[in-house]
Amino acid sequence: MITDQQVAVLTGAANGIGWALARTFARAGYAVALFDIDGDAARARARELSGNHEGFGCDVSDETQVDAAFAAVDARFGRLDALVNNAGIVGSQEPSTEQDMQYFDRITKVIVNGTFLCSRAAYHAMERGGKGAIVNVGSIAGLVGLPRRNSYGAAKAGVHSLTRSLACEWASKGIRVNAVAPGYVATSMVKGLIDKGAIDPARLSRRIPMGRLGTPEEIAEAILFLASDSARYITGSTLSVDGGWAAFGDVGNASEG
Ligand SMILES: NC(=O)c1ccc[n+]([C@@H]2O[C@H](COP(=O)([O-])OP(=O)(O)OC[C@H]3O[C@@H](n4cnc5c(N)ncnc54)[C@H](O)[C@@H]3O)[C@@H](O)[C@H]2O)c1
């Protein structure tokens, strides 16, 4: 079935930024394909949106599952206009000398391989349609050094690099590839780090020029812009959506918090 609506695949769509993305894209008129490793949660979220949306179980790090999920999207919607590579897992907070290579590899596989596999799978439908927009969710961790967050930071830097290489390769096909680099956003990922004592929210807020954490909706709206025709001459860019976090280079606090 071919739909008249624009179609967006959003990965990691059952929670946090991904769920805000699903609501934001649906509100903007897209038919949304929600991908999540937790397929039941993705399907439940699609029902919650109510409309021409569908949830799919897909581990983005698994090539077979990714290709099957994109084939299912093609069969269901017949077109693909936007892909947001949002699925991610948080990095280890252990001292580097105690970090486990299994965990290190898993983060790389989900974040770097997942972004590449989904982009590659999306390419064919976008090329057929003559245009498309991919937005990758990077991080401030991929721009600057955050102690102990080795695999996470390296993976996010890899996402920023993939953004540039795919943008240059696919520009002539009408496919734009951009990224956002969120700062700290109040999702369960960050709440988990706060609960473990790995992050002090008050101290963190003082490090942010705007004096507060971001909301999932603020990240989703920036991504919607990059996916839209309003961004039609933008490709290969990484947009900081961080309340000024990455811009701050002075000593001491960036705000009163
Ligand atoms: N929260 C932040 O402060 C923050 C900051 C910068 C970047 N990010 C990035 O934003 C993205 C979303 O983060 P969040 O805070 O919303 O996380 P979250 O943990 O709230 O949600 C992540 C979602 O991704 C899904 N997921 C995990 N592994 C997956 C896999 N292999 N395949 C498919 N789905 C998978 C989870 O089931 C979950 O629904 C991540 O890429 C994260 O690195 C988050």
PDBQT file of the ligand as one rigid body, heavy atoms in Angstrom, charges set to zero:
ROOT
HETATM    1  N1  LIG A 301      19.307  11.538  27.251  1.00  0.00    +0.000 N 
HETATM    2  C1  LIG A 301      20.369  12.275  26.979  1.00  0.00    +0.000 C 
HETATM    3  O1  LIG A 301      20.787  13.103  27.778  1.00  0.00    +0.000 OA
HETATM    4  C2  LIG A 301      21.074  12.130  25.661  1.00  0.00    +0.000 A 
HETATM    5  C3  LIG A 301      22.085  13.064  25.369  1.00  0.00    +0.000 A 
HETATM    6  C4  LIG A 301      22.734  12.971  24.156  1.00  0.00    +0.000 A 
HETATM    7  C5  LIG A 301      22.390  11.972  23.270  1.00  0.00    +0.000 A 
HETATM    8  N2  LIG A 301      21.426  11.083  23.603  1.00  0.00    +0.000 N 
HETATM    9  C6  LIG A 301      21.101  10.048  22.635  1.00  0.00    +0.000 C 
HETATM   10  O2  LIG A 301      19.734  10.114  22.324  1.00  0.00    +0.000 OA
HETATM   11  C7  LIG A 301      19.273   8.800  21.960  1.00  0.00    +0.000 C 
HETATM   12  C8  LIG A 301      18.048   8.435  22.776  1.00  0.00    +0.000 C 
HETATM   13  O3  LIG A 301      18.390   8.486  24.138  1.00  0.00    +0.000 OA
HETATM   14  P1  LIG A 301      17.278   8.480  25.297  1.00  0.00    +0.000 P 
HETATM   15  O4  LIG A 301      17.843   9.264  26.410  1.00  0.00    +0.000 OA
HETATM   16  O5  LIG A 301      15.956   8.822  24.746  1.00  0.00    +0.000 OA
HETATM   17  O6  LIG A 301      17.343   6.926  25.703  1.00  0.00    +0.000 OA
HETATM   18  P2  LIG A 301      16.237   5.962  26.362  1.00  0.00    +0.000 P 
HETATM   19  O7  LIG A 301      17.027   4.918  27.071  1.00  0.00    +0.000 OA
HETATM   20  O8  LIG A 301      15.215   6.748  27.103  1.00  0.00    +0.000 OA
HETATM   21  O9  LIG A 301      15.533   5.305  25.076  1.00  0.00    +0.000 OA
HETATM   22  C9  LIG A 301      16.288   4.564  24.152  1.00  0.00    +0.000 C 
HETATM   23  C10 LIG A 301      15.351   3.649  23.368  1.00  0.00    +0.000 C 
HETATM   24  O10 LIG A 301      16.171   2.924  22.436  1.00  0.00    +0.000 OA
HETATM   25  C11 LIG A 301      15.797   1.553  22.492  1.00  0.00    +0.000 C 
HETATM   26  N3  LIG A 301      16.952   0.726  22.101  1.00  0.00    +0.000 N 
HETATM   27  C12 LIG A 301      18.061   0.438  22.837  1.00  0.00    +0.000 A 
HETATM   28  N4  LIG A 301      18.877  -0.368  22.148  1.00  0.00    +0.000 NA
HETATM   29  C13 LIG A 301      18.278  -0.594  20.956  1.00  0.00    +0.000 A 
HETATM   30  C14 LIG A 301      18.621  -1.367  19.821  1.00  0.00    +0.000 A 
HETATM   31  N5  LIG A 301      19.757  -2.079  19.787  1.00  0.00    +0.000 N 
HETATM   32  N6  LIG A 301      17.784  -1.375  18.762  1.00  0.00    +0.000 NA
HETATM   33  C15 LIG A 301      16.619  -0.673  18.809  1.00  0.00    +0.000 A 
HETATM   34  N7  LIG A 301      16.231   0.055  19.851  1.00  0.00    +0.000 NA
HETATM   35  C16 LIG A 301      17.051   0.090  20.918  1.00  0.00    +0.000 A 
HETATM   36  C17 LIG A 301      15.377   1.309  23.930  1.00  0.00    +0.000 C 
HETATM   37  O11 LIG A 301      14.554   0.150  24.055  1.00  0.00    +0.000 OA
HETATM   38  C18 LIG A 301      14.642   2.612  24.233  1.00  0.00    +0.000 C 
HETATM   39  O12 LIG A 301      13.277   2.529  23.869  1.00  0.00    +0.000 OA
HETATM   40  C19 LIG A 301      20.470   7.869  22.167  1.00  0.00    +0.000 C 
HETATM   41  O13 LIG A 301      21.147   7.676  20.945  1.00  0.00    +0.000 OA
HETATM   42  C20 LIG A 301      21.338   8.641  23.134  1.00  0.00    +0.000 C 
HETATM   43  O14 LIG A 301      22.682   8.263  23.055  1.00  0.00    +0.000 OA
HETATM   44  C21 LIG A 301      20.742  11.139  24.776  1.00  0.00    +0.000 A 
ENDROOT
TORSDOF 0
